[in-house]
Amino acid sequence: MNLFTEATSRNGRNTLPQNVAAVAAQHGLEILDPAAISEARTLAAKLIGEGVATTERLLALQSQFGAAIFGLRQEGALTGLLAAFPLNAAGLDALERGVFDAVALDTALVARPGEDPAAYYGWAFAATNQDGGRAVMMASVDIHRLLYWAVPTFARAVTADGSRALQRIGFRPHATQPGLFLIAPSLSAGART
């Protein structure tokens, strides 16, 4: 069964980390191991600022979901970073109430493999060059379009470039929370591109 058929049969609520990994891989992104996660955290801090999650939080997330933190390497260097994950009902509730802390992420809010997600959250997008940025953004678009189209997808922009990039791929500002962006759920598969 291909990913689109499987996602459609799951009603756009993917529960399998390997599906996320397969979509990311189509754009050259690989799941990061613990050593590469430390490198990714350093890259994120350099590009976004020190107000990013700790390496320990990143490792805890990757350990729980298995396919949440990805990187693109070019000539051995990490040039793109994507961190995103499904949220359970408690995670969606925390987001809606404005108490979701993305820096000190509570992994109890993250949907576990096999658990139906209530939302999807784009945690970090960073790149050192255009190729890295393109790969990260296209993987993000396809993960939403193929696997999580039936749940709201959120992301928080911490830079002006991030805000522009999110809006280019279909995110809209959240009605009540400045800096938070949203793609509303689609009514049917493939309705959003």
trRosetta pair geometry for C-beta under 8 A, 3 or more apart (Angstrom, degrees):
i j d omega theta_ij theta_ji phi_ij phi_ji
1 5 5.0 -125 -172 90 90 121
1 6 4.9 108 127 -62 120 94
1 9 7.6 -40 -173 9 145 143
2 5 5.0 90 58 13 76 104
2 6 6.9 -147 95 -5 36 92
3 6 5.7 -60 -144 41 30 110
3 7 6.0 28 160 -19 68 108
3 19 5.7 135 -132 -152 101 95
3 22 6.0 -169 -76 100 131 130
3 23 6.3 146 -172 -68 164 93
3 146 5.4 26 131 170 113 134
3 147 7.1 -50 176 -70 107 93
4 7 5.8 -53 -143 38 29 109
4 8 6.2 29 156 -19 63 108
4 146 5.5 -86 -92 -138 69 97
4 189 7.3 115 -173 174 86 132
4 190 7.7 40 -157 -65 118 106
5 8 5.7 -56 -148 38 28 111
5 9 6.3 26 155 -18 64 107
6 9 5.7 -56 -147 38 30 109
6 10 6.4 18 155 -9 65 109
6 19 6.7 -140 100 -108 135 132
7 10 5.8 -64 -148 46 31 104
7 12 6.0 46 165 -98 93 45
7 14 5.8 -32 -115 -71 89 98
7 19 7.1 142 -69 -177 94 145
7 146 5.1 156 -4 161 165 64
7 147 4.9 -115 -112 -102 129 44
7 149 7.3 84 154 13 123 104
7 189 6.9 133 108 -125 98 122
8 11 7.5 36 -178 -77 33 26
8 12 7.3 20 -104 -51 38 71
8 189 4.4 -24 -105 -65 96 163
10 13 5.4 -127 144 61 96 68
10 14 6.1 99 95 -89 150 42
10 15 6.7 -148 -155 1 144 92
11 150 5.2 4 147 -22 76 171
12 147 7.2 114 -153 149 54 23
12 148 6.2 75 172 -170 80 16
12 149 3.9 -90 -138 62 131 78
12 150 2.9 130 80 -10 120 98
12 151 6.8 -176 127 -6 97 72
12 185 7.3 127 116 -155 142 99
12 186 6.9 -160 -118 56 167 99
12 189 6.1 -168 -63 -89 106 80
13 116 5.2 14 153 -153 134 86
13 117 5.6 -169 -161 46 83 82
13 148 7.1 59 -111 -124 36 58
13 150 5.4 -63 -47 70 81 120
13 151 5.9 91 -104 -34 82 115
14 19 5.2 -133 -154 82 129 143
14 20 6.8 136 128 -54 148 86
14 86 7.2 -151 79 -66 84 138
14 117 7.1 9 64 8 61 126
14 147 3.7 -10 -29 -174 143 99
14 148 5.9 -71 18 -64 104 72
15 86 7.9 -75 -111 40 45 172
15 111 7.5 -102 -127 147 71 127
15 113 6.6 97 159 -169 75 48
15 114 5.1 59 161 -122 121 16
15 115 6.2 166 -139 53 105 29
15 116 6.2 -49 -81 -84 115 42
15 117 7.1 -170 -90 -18 64 85
16 19 4.6 87 84 -5 99 105
16 20 7.7 -175 102 -4 59 81
16 113 6.5 50 -122 -153 40 94
16 114 7.5 53 -80 -67 63 52
17 20 5.6 -54 -158 35 46 112
17 21 6.3 45 148 -19 74 105
17 65 5.6 148 -94 159 121 74
17 66 3.9 77 143 80 175 110
17 67 3.6 143 -179 18 97 110
17 68 7.7 -62 -131 -41 110 70
17 113 5.3 -57 -15 -96 102 112
18 21 5.3 -50 -145 39 38 116
18 22 6.3 44 154 -25 67 102
18 66 8.0 -28 -51 118 62 128
18 67 6.7 161 -72 -29 28 153
19 22 5.7 -51 -148 33 31 112
19 23 6.7 28 155 -15 64 102
19 146 8.0 -152 167 121 108 111
19 147 5.6 143 130 -110 122 129
20 23 6.0 -56 -152 36 31 107
20 24 6.3 29 153 -16 66 109
20 67 4.5 151 78 117 113 124
20 68 7.6 18 121 -82 155 44
20 84 7.9 -155 -159 86 132 99
20 143 6.0 39 -136 -133 80 115
20 147 6.4 -172 -83 115 70 177
21 24 5.7 -57 -145 40 30 111
21 25 6.1 35 155 -25 65 108
21 31 5.5 -24 -120 -50 113 114
21 67 4.2 -97 -52 -134 95 139
21 70 7.8 167 -120 -89 63 118
22 25 5.6 -52 -146 33 29 115
22 26 7.0 40 152 -29 59 97
23 26 5.8 -45 -161 19 36 116
23 27 7.7 14 149 -1 60 102
23 139 6.5 126 130 -155 87 77
23 142 5.1 -172 -174 119 114 110
23 143 5.1 146 105 -85 145 69
23 146 5.8 179 -103 60 137 140
23 147 6.5 -112 -23 -23 153 126
24 27 6.2 -73 -167 44 40 100
24 29 4.0 -75 170 79 97 117
24 30 7.6 171 123 -69 113 14
24 31 7.6 106 83 -60 144 66
24 67 7.5 -171 14 178 137 107
24 70 4.7 -121 -174 -112 148 164
24 82 6.7 -162 -129 73 119 141
24 139 4.8 50 -122 -156 63 131
24 143 6.9 20 -61 -68 79 117
25 28 7.4 66 -165 -68 38 9
25 29 6.5 -105 -78 67 33 63
25 30 6.8 57 -101 -92 81 56
26 139 7.5 152 66 -106 82 82
26 142 6.9 -87 72 118 130 166
27 72 7.7 -68 126 -86 86 120
27 135 4.6 145 157 -158 103 77
27 136 7.8 166 132 -59 139 19
27 138 5.1 168 -117 91 136 106
27 139 4.1 -131 44 -66 150 94
27 142 7.1 171 -38 27 124 138
28 72 5.3 53 113 -127 103 102
28 135 5.2 -65 58 -136 109 137
29 70 3.9 48 164 159 120 127
29 71 6.4 153 -150 72 81 17
29 72 5.3 -59 -93 -66 69 80
29 80 6.8 -91 -96 100 99 119
29 82 6.0 -16 -139 28 156 124
29 135 6.1 152 -50 153 94 113
29 136 7.2 100 -78 -92 133 57
29 139 5.3 7 4 -82 140 162
30 70 6.3 156 73 -153 26 82
30 71 6.3 -31 59 62 77 71
30 72 7.8 128 12 -94 76 37
30 73 7.3 -20 24 2 121 103
31 62 7.7 129 -174 -150 97 111
31 66 7.7 -24 -143 157 145 60
31 67 5.5 -76 -100 -119 121 73
31 69 7.2 80 -156 77 62 61
31 70 6.0 -52 -94 -99 38 74
32 36 3.9 -135 -158 101 95 116
32 37 4.9 133 124 -65 122 70
32 39 8.0 -144 -156 56 129 97
32 40 5.7 -22 -135 -26 171 141
32 62 7.0 -88 76 -111 85 148
32 69 4.9 -61 40 116 115 99
32 70 6.4 176 -19 -118 90 20
32 71 5.0 70 -72 -3 112 110
33 36 5.2 84 49 18 67 105
33 37 7.0 -119 102 -14 30 92
34 37 5.5 -51 -143 29 31 115
34 38 6.9 34 158 -19 62 98
34 59 5.9 37 -122 -117 90 112
34 62 7.8 -176 -81 82 62 146
35 38 6.0 -51 -160 30 34 111
35 39 6.8 32 144 -14 64 106
36 39 5.2 -51 -150 39 42 116
36 40 6.1 47 148 -25 69 102
36 71 6.0 -132 166 18 123 148
36 78 7.0 145 -159 -82 93 133
37 40 5.4 -49 -144 35 34 115
37 41 6.5 40 153 -24 64 100
37 55 6.3 119 124 -153 96 84
37 58 4.9 171 -179 125 116 124
37 59 5.8 135 109 -76 156 73
37 62 6.2 -107 -89 -14 145 154
37 69 5.8 60 -111 113 99 152
38 41 5.8 -48 -150 30 31 113
38 42 6.8 33 150 -17 61 103
38 55 5.0 24 -106 -132 71 136
39 42 5.7 -55 -155 35 34 113
39 43 6.5 34 148 -19 66 105
39 71 7.9 25 92 -100 109 165
39 78 5.5 140 133 -6 119 149
40 43 5.5 -52 -148 37 35 113
40 44 6.2 36 153 -20 67 104
40 58 7.1 178 83 -171 115 157
40 69 6.4 146 93 175 166 119
40 71 5.7 -128 -88 -76 117 124
40 78 6.2 -129 -86 179 68 157
40 81 5.0 134 -153 -119 103 126
40 83 7.7 127 150 -53 137 115
41 44 5.7 -51 -146 36 31 112
41 45 6.4 32 154 -18 64 106
41 52 6.8 178 -154 108 74 125
41 53 7.5 -97 -123 87 105 72
41 54 7.2 23 -148 -180 145 29
41 55 4.6 -105 -8 -82 167 79
41 58 5.8 -139 -71 -4 111 154
42 45 5.9 -55 -148 37 29 110
42 46 6.4 30 153 -20 63 107
43 46 5.7 -58 -150 36 30 112
43 47 6.2 10 160 -4 67 112
43 78 5.6 -108 -52 103 154 123
43 81 5.9 158 96 -36 129 138
43 126 6.2 154 131 112 99 137
43 128 7.2 -84 -156 -49 114 109
44 47 6.1 -66 -141 47 28 98
44 48 5.2 -17 177 20 70 120
44 52 4.7 146 127 -151 120 173
44 81 6.0 -104 -68 95 94 164
44 124 5.6 -25 -121 -164 134 142
44 126 5.2 -176 -106 -5 68 159
45 48 6.7 -61 -107 56 18 83
45 49 6.7 -53 -157 119 53 17
45 50 5.2 37 -151 -99 104 50
45 52 5.5 -128 -78 31 69 124
47 126 4.6 131 79 -156 148 121
47 127 7.7 126 -139 46 163 26
47 128 7.2 -120 -79 -80 129 68
48 51 7.4 -105 128 63 98 78
48 52 5.6 87 82 -60 129 120
48 124 7.3 -94 -34 -142 159 100
48 126 6.0 -90 -38 -90 107 126
48 158 5.7 58 -166 83 106 132
48 159 6.6 -125 -130 -30 70 119
48 162 7.9 46 -117 -51 100 139
49 52 7.0 143 80 -26 60 90
49 158 7.1 -125 32 142 118 131
51 103 6.3 -67 173 -102 73 137
51 158 7.2 -169 85 -156 118 147
52 103 6.8 -163 -166 -123 19 87
52 124 6.9 55 -144 -102 120 131
53 57 4.0 -105 178 82 114 136
53 58 5.7 137 106 -50 118 81
53 102 7.1 -99 -54 144 109 66
53 103 5.3 -175 -78 -155 65 46
53 104 7.4 167 -119 -72 85 26
53 105 5.9 -8 -111 -2 139 107
53 123 7.6 -17 -3 174 136 123
53 124 7.9 -112 22 -47 107 130
54 57 4.8 102 55 4 76 98
54 58 7.1 -137 100 -1 44 87
55 58 5.5 -56 -150 38 35 114
55 59 6.2 36 152 -20 68 106
56 59 5.7 -53 -146 37 30 111
56 60 6.4 33 153 -22 63 105
57 60 5.6 -51 -147 34 31 113
57 61 6.5 32 153 -19 64 103
57 103 7.7 115 51 164 176 42
57 104 6.9 -134 -95 -137 144 34
57 105 5.2 117 -172 40 119 100
58 61 5.9 -54 -152 35 31 110
58 62 6.4 26 154 -15 65 108
58 69 6.0 63 -170 -77 99 158
58 83 7.1 -77 -130 -121 97 146
59 62 5.8 -56 -144 40 31 109
59 63 6.0 34 155 -22 65 109
60 63 5.7 -56 -146 37 28 114
60 64 6.4 24 156 -18 63 108
60 105 7.7 178 81 88 118 107
60 107 5.2 -123 141 -46 111 143
61 64 5.9 -61 -149 37 29 107
61 65 6.3 -13 171 16 68 108
61 68 5.1 -100 145 87 105 152
61 69 6.8 100 95 -33 114 111
61 83 7.4 63 105 -168 151 113
61 85 6.2 -118 -171 -50 115 156
61 105 6.4 13 -68 103 117 149
61 107 6.1 -160 -89 -103 59 107
61 110 6.5 158 -133 -75 82 166
61 123 7.8 -9 -162 -25 169 174
62 65 7.0 -71 -133 54 23 81
62 66 7.0 74 179 -105 56 15
62 68 5.6 -140 -94 49 56 100
62 69 5.1 -57 -80 22 110 115
63 66 7.7 12 -174 -72 15 54
64 68 7.9 15 69 -11 83 143
64 107 5.0 165 -30 -173 161 129
64 110 5.7 95 112 89 141 136
64 112 6.6 -93 174 -109 92 77
65 68 4.5 78 72 -42 132 117
65 85 5.2 -159 -29 -135 169 114
65 86 7.3 151 -126 34 134 84
65 110 5.9 -95 -53 159 114 129
65 111 7.6 64 -106 80 108 64
65 112 7.2 -146 -96 -130 63 39
65 113 6.6 134 -149 -49 52 82
66 113 6.2 12 16 -54 130 129
67 70 7.7 27 -173 -62 72 101
68 83 6.0 37 145 -158 82 71
68 84 6.5 -148 -159 72 71 37
68 85 4.3 3 -129 -77 120 105
68 110 7.9 -22 -93 -154 152 140
68 123 7.6 35 169 17 105 137
69 81 7.6 -18 -166 -165 83 88
69 82 7.5 167 -150 91 40 54
69 83 4.6 -1 -106 -106 78 91
70 81 7.4 150 85 -156 56 43
70 82 4.6 -8 61 62 103 97
70 83 7.4 -178 23 -75 65 46
70 139 7.1 -111 90 144 153 161
71 78 5.0 -43 -172 -140 134 104
71 80 6.3 147 -162 83 54 63
71 81 5.5 -13 -105 -99 79 63
71 82 7.6 -172 -77 24 35 70
72 78 7.3 111 72 -157 48 57
72 79 5.5 -60 96 68 96 83
72 80 3.4 25 31 45 115 114
72 81 7.8 -117 19 -50 77 35
72 127 7.7 8 47 -118 124 99
72 131 7.4 -152 138 126 145 89
72 132 5.1 180 72 -124 130 77
72 135 4.7 89 -78 90 154 152
72 136 6.9 -112 -8 -53 125 82
73 76 6.2 -16 180 -143 115 11
73 77 6.5 153 -153 72 73 30
73 78 5.8 -42 -95 -91 74 49
73 79 6.8 119 -130 11 24 86
74 77 6.0 -29 67 61 69 85
74 79 4.7 -4 18 1 110 142
74 129 7.5 -59 40 46 153 136
74 131 6.5 80 -68 93 151 138
74 132 7.1 -108 -8 -63 124 95
77 128 7.6 -60 137 53 119 152
78 81 6.9 43 165 -63 113 93
78 128 7.9 104 108 -3 60 126
79 127 6.2 32 152 -158 69 77
79 128 4.7 -98 -143 45 70 103
79 129 5.4 -28 -169 27 122 100
79 131 6.6 23 124 81 140 97
79 132 3.6 -139 132 -69 88 132
80 126 7.3 165 -153 92 43 54
80 127 4.5 -1 -106 -107 75 95
80 128 7.6 -117 -60 18 50 73
80 131 7.5 -108 -43 111 124 67
80 132 3.1 -172 -60 -164 93 87
80 133 6.7 -155 -109 -50 106 28
80 135 5.1 151 60 70 178 114
80 136 4.5 -158 -172 -45 115 106
81 124 5.9 -31 126 123 111 111
81 125 7.1 164 90 -150 73 24
81 126 4.4 5 51 56 112 93
81 127 7.1 -162 22 -69 68 54
81 132 7.9 20 -3 176 55 117
81 136 6.8 16 66 -103 32 136
82 122 8.0 -59 -161 -148 84 89
82 124 7.1 167 -153 89 24 71
82 125 6.1 15 -110 -107 68 68
82 136 4.7 175 -64 -141 103 88
82 139 5.7 -94 -49 87 172 132
82 140 6.4 -155 -137 -62 128 91
83 122 7.9 110 86 -172 56 50
83 123 4.2 -62 110 75 99 112
83 124 4.0 33 37 40 111 99
83 125 8.0 -135 33 -56 67 45
84 120 6.6 31 170 170 108 96
84 121 6.3 -175 -153 94 70 50
84 122 4.6 -24 -104 -111 111 52
84 123 5.7 -174 -89 10 42 82
84 124 7.9 -141 -52 38 63 55
84 140 6.8 131 -37 -118 155 87
84 143 6.7 124 89 105 146 159
85 110 5.3 -20 142 -139 136 112
85 111 7.6 179 159 40 88 79
85 120 7.3 -170 102 -154 27 66
85 121 5.9 -13 62 58 69 92
85 123 6.6 22 11 -24 93 124
86 110 6.9 97 80 -167 59 68
86 111 4.0 -43 110 41 108 124
86 115 7.8 174 108 85 131 92
86 117 3.4 -92 -169 -103 123 134
86 118 8.0 120 174 33 89 50
86 119 7.2 152 -160 85 61 42
86 120 5.4 -41 -103 -102 61 71
86 121 7.6 138 -122 14 13 78
86 148 7.0 -165 -97 -104 97 128
86 151 7.7 59 -139 79 95 159
87 90 8.0 -130 173 73 92 57
87 91 3.0 -135 -165 103 106 136
87 92 5.3 141 113 -49 125 70
87 95 7.0 26 171 -18 175 129
87 109 5.8 -20 -144 153 93 86
87 110 6.4 -69 -109 -113 50 41
87 111 6.1 77 126 -21 9 93
87 117 6.3 84 55 -161 44 93
87 118 5.7 -65 101 61 85 88
87 119 4.4 -7 52 65 116 91
87 120 6.9 -165 9 -87 83 18
87 121 5.5 70 -38 -20 112 113
88 91 5.2 102 48 8 58 104
88 92 7.4 -117 105 -2 33 89
88 109 6.4 -153 41 -172 89 40
88 110 6.9 54 -8 114 92 13
88 111 4.5 139 -63 -81 76 72
88 112 7.8 12 -61 -1 123 69
88 115 6.2 -25 -98 138 106 136
88 117 6.9 -99 -87 -131 42 51
88 118 5.8 60 174 5 26 109
89 92 5.7 -52 -148 37 34 110
89 93 6.3 38 152 -21 65 106
89 118 4.5 125 -84 -52 51 152
90 93 5.5 -52 -147 36 32 115
90 94 6.4 36 153 -21 64 103
90 108 6.8 -34 92 129 146 89
90 109 5.4 -119 102 -116 95 71
91 94 5.7 -51 -149 33 32 112
91 95 6.6 33 152 -18 63 103
91 100 6.9 64 -166 -115 66 118
91 109 3.4 115 -87 175 90 92
91 110 6.4 87 -70 -68 148 33
91 111 7.4 -97 18 -35 140 74
91 118 6.7 158 63 57 90 114
91 119 6.6 -137 105 50 103 108
91 121 7.3 -105 160 -26 128 134
92 95 5.6 -53 -151 36 34 113
92 96 6.2 31 154 -17 67 107
92 118 4.0 -98 -17 117 138 123
92 119 4.3 136 -93 -8 101 122
92 152 7.4 110 -132 54 113 114
93 96 5.8 -56 -145 39 30 109
93 97 6.2 18 159 -9 66 111
94 97 6.0 -63 -142 44 27 103
94 99 5.1 -94 -158 79 78 86
94 100 4.2 111 126 -76 101 78
94 106 8.0 174 -88 48 172 122
94 109 5.8 -47 20 -123 144 140
95 98 7.7 34 176 -69 30 28
95 100 4.4 10 -81 -26 58 145
95 119 6.6 -82 30 74 153 167
95 121 7.4 -157 -80 -91 140 119
95 154 5.9 -161 -157 -16 148 173
95 180 7.6 146 -168 -151 95 144
97 100 7.9 126 60 -26 76 77
98 176 7.6 -90 -65 115 121 107
98 177 5.6 -178 -104 -98 99 120
100 109 7.2 155 -128 173 94 165
101 104 4.7 -11 131 55 129 86
101 105 6.8 -156 100 -79 74 36
101 106 7.1 73 56 -13 100 92
102 105 6.1 6 -158 -74 35 92
102 121 7.6 -161 -110 168 109 133
102 123 6.1 173 -162 -138 113 83
102 156 6.1 -148 -8 26 159 139
105 109 7.4 -121 -171 50 78 116
105 110 7.6 44 168 -44 117 115
105 123 7.6 -8 -77 -129 144 133
106 109 5.1 80 85 -6 91 106
107 110 5.0 -41 -159 20 61 120
111 115 4.4 -154 -168 89 89 112
111 116 7.2 -106 -145 94 138 25
111 117 4.4 -110 -12 -96 164 75
111 118 7.3 165 -64 9 121 72
112 115 4.7 78 55 -2 73 126
117 120 6.2 45 152 -67 150 74
117 148 6.7 -36 79 -124 146 106
117 151 5.5 -87 108 -23 101 173
118 151 6.3 147 153 -145 23 127
119 151 5.1 -165 -106 159 33 113
119 152 4.9 -25 -124 71 99 84
119 153 6.9 163 -175 -90 77 32
119 154 6.2 18 167 -1 127 107
120 143 7.6 -179 179 131 151 107
120 144 6.7 -174 81 -104 151 79
120 148 4.1 31 -35 179 147 161
120 151 5.8 115 -14 92 87 116
120 152 7.5 -164 31 99 70 44
120 153 4.4 -18 69 -112 103 82
120 154 7.3 169 86 24 51 66
121 153 7.5 -176 -77 -159 26 58
121 154 5.2 -17 -113 68 71 95
121 155 7.0 140 -168 -83 55 53
122 125 6.4 2 169 -38 115 109
122 140 6.1 38 -114 -141 130 122
122 153 6.8 52 -22 171 99 97
122 154 6.9 -152 24 99 77 45
122 155 3.5 -17 64 -93 114 109
122 166 7.8 168 81 -112 150 107
123 155 7.8 -112 -42 -127 18 77
125 136 5.3 136 -152 150 88 131
125 137 7.1 67 -161 -76 135 68
125 140 6.7 -14 -98 -58 127 147
125 155 7.4 13 -10 -158 121 138
125 162 6.6 138 68 -129 108 97
125 165 6.9 -151 113 109 143 143
126 136 7.4 -177 51 -111 29 171
127 130 7.7 96 132 -96 135 9
127 131 7.9 -167 -173 78 130 48
127 132 3.4 166 -150 109 106 105
127 133 3.7 -156 60 -63 155 66
127 135 7.7 141 -106 48 134 88
127 136 5.5 -146 -57 6 117 136
128 132 5.7 53 40 32 64 156
129 132 5.1 95 55 12 71 103
129 133 7.0 -136 99 -4 35 92
130 133 5.6 -57 -143 40 32 112
130 134 6.0 33 159 -22 68 106
131 134 5.8 -53 -145 35 28 111
131 135 6.4 27 157 -18 63 107
132 135 5.9 -57 -147 36 29 110
132 136 6.3 26 157 -16 65 109
133 136 5.9 -58 -146 38 28 109
133 137 6.1 19 161 -12 66 111
133 165 7.4 -112 -169 -120 110 139
134 137 6.1 -61 -144 41 26 104
134 138 6.0 20 162 -14 66 112
135 138 6.1 -59 -140 41 24 105
135 139 6.2 25 160 -18 62 110
136 139 6.0 -58 -148 37 25 110
136 140 6.4 29 153 -22 62 108
137 140 5.5 -53 -150 34 33 116
137 141 6.5 35 153 -20 65 103
137 165 6.2 -118 -98 -176 127 110
137 168 7.7 -7 -162 89 143 114
137 169 5.7 -158 -171 -63 101 140
138 141 5.6 -48 -146 34 35 113
138 142 6.3 27 157 -12 66 108
139 142 5.9 -61 -145 43 30 105
139 143 6.1 34 157 -24 67 106
140 143 5.9 -53 -144 32 27 110
140 144 6.6 22 158 -11 61 106
140 169 6.5 51 97 149 116 164
141 144 6.1 -65 -158 40 28 107
141 145 5.9 18 155 -15 67 117
141 169 5.2 -124 -79 -160 102 118
141 170 7.4 107 -120 13 93 121
141 193 7.5 22 177 158 117 49
142 145 5.5 -56 -132 44 33 109
142 146 5.5 11 173 -2 71 116
143 146 6.7 -63 -130 48 18 94
143 147 5.5 -40 -171 37 57 120
143 148 6.5 16 143 13 76 110
144 147 7.3 -71 -105 54 8 76
144 148 5.3 -62 -130 66 49 98
144 149 6.4 95 157 -79 64 62
144 153 5.0 -28 -119 -60 118 167
144 170 8.0 -162 98 72 154 135
144 183 6.2 38 -167 74 148 154
144 192 7.2 -52 127 98 110 129
145 149 6.0 37 -150 -74 28 111
145 190 7.1 53 -178 -109 94 45
145 192 6.0 -136 -107 92 83 84
145 193 6.2 43 -115 -127 138 36
146 149 7.4 128 20 -29 6 108
148 151 5.3 -61 -174 48 87 101
148 153 5.9 104 116 -77 125 110
149 185 6.9 97 150 -156 49 67
149 186 4.5 -28 171 31 101 120
149 189 5.9 121 68 -119 152 53
149 190 7.5 -29 -112 -26 171 28
149 191 7.1 133 -179 38 130 87
149 192 6.2 177 -135 38 104 107
150 185 5.2 31 -174 -159 32 117
150 186 6.6 -71 -83 58 48 74
151 185 5.5 1 -94 -92 5 113
152 182 5.8 -23 -171 -158 110 105
152 183 7.0 161 -159 78 58 54
152 184 5.9 -30 -110 -128 87 40
152 185 5.6 -71 -59 -39 55 84
153 171 7.7 -102 101 -97 98 94
153 182 7.0 138 77 -158 52 52
153 183 4.4 -1 57 51 104 103
154 174 7.6 24 -131 -71 101 123
154 180 6.3 -20 -162 -172 108 98
154 181 6.8 144 -158 80 56 54
154 182 5.5 -19 -101 -99 71 71
155 166 5.5 -159 84 -119 131 129
155 171 6.0 -66 42 -109 113 156
155 180 7.7 155 84 -157 35 55
155 181 5.1 -19 65 62 81 105
156 179 5.4 31 -160 141 88 95
156 180 5.3 -34 -99 -100 81 61
156 181 7.1 169 -94 15 28 79
157 160 7.9 71 157 -103 124 15
157 162 3.9 167 -146 111 87 105
157 163 3.9 116 151 -72 164 68
157 165 7.9 156 -114 50 115 86
157 166 5.5 -117 -67 2 116 139
157 179 5.8 -138 58 -160 72 69
157 181 6.2 57 -20 -18 101 121
158 162 6.0 38 42 39 55 157
158 179 7.3 47 -85 -162 48 121
159 162 4.4 101 55 3 81 104
159 163 7.1 -142 95 -6 46 84
160 163 5.6 -50 -150 33 35 115
160 164 6.5 34 153 -16 66 104
161 164 5.8 -56 -150 38 32 109
161 165 6.2 31 154 -19 67 108
162 165 5.7 -55 -143 37 31 111
162 166 6.2 32 158 -20 65 106
163 166 6.0 -54 -148 34 27 110
163 167 6.5 21 157 -13 62 109
163 179 7.9 -86 -89 -132 109 57
163 181 7.6 162 -132 -54 64 132
164 167 6.0 -63 -151 40 29 108
164 168 6.4 34 152 -26 66 106
165 168 5.6 -53 -150 30 32 115
165 169 6.8 10 160 -3 64 106
166 169 6.4 -72 -154 44 30 95
166 171 3.9 -41 165 51 94 140
166 181 4.7 108 152 69 143 173
167 170 7.9 167 -167 27 30 9
167 171 5.8 -84 -81 70 39 81
167 172 7.2 75 -120 -96 80 41
167 181 7.3 -123 -66 -132 67 141
170 183 5.3 44 121 -108 105 119
170 192 6.3 97 -163 -173 159 118
170 193 8.0 165 -64 78 142 46
171 181 3.8 47 163 156 126 126
171 182 6.4 126 -155 53 81 20
171 183 5.5 -77 -97 -51 60 85
172 181 6.5 153 71 -158 24 82
172 182 6.0 -39 63 66 76 75
172 183 7.3 115 11 -90 80 48
172 184 7.9 -12 35 -17 120 91
173 178 7.8 -10 -164 -127 115 45
173 180 7.5 92 -162 80 59 54
173 181 6.0 -55 -99 -104 36 72
173 182 7.8 19 137 21 13 84
174 177 4.5 -5 94 51 138 88
174 178 7.9 -122 63 -56 97 14
174 180 3.9 -4 4 94 140 100
174 181 6.3 -132 -28 -93 82 17
174 182 5.1 93 -85 -16 79 114
177 180 4.0 17 101 23 116 130
183 192 6.8 108 180 -173 123 165
186 189 7.2 119 100 -89 134 18
186 190 7.9 179 146 53 161 26
186 191 4.0 162 -162 55 125 118
186 192 5.0 -135 -72 -9 126 102
187 191 6.2 62 48 -31 71 167
188 191 5.0 104 65 -43 75 116
190 193 7.6 21 -169 -73 61 80
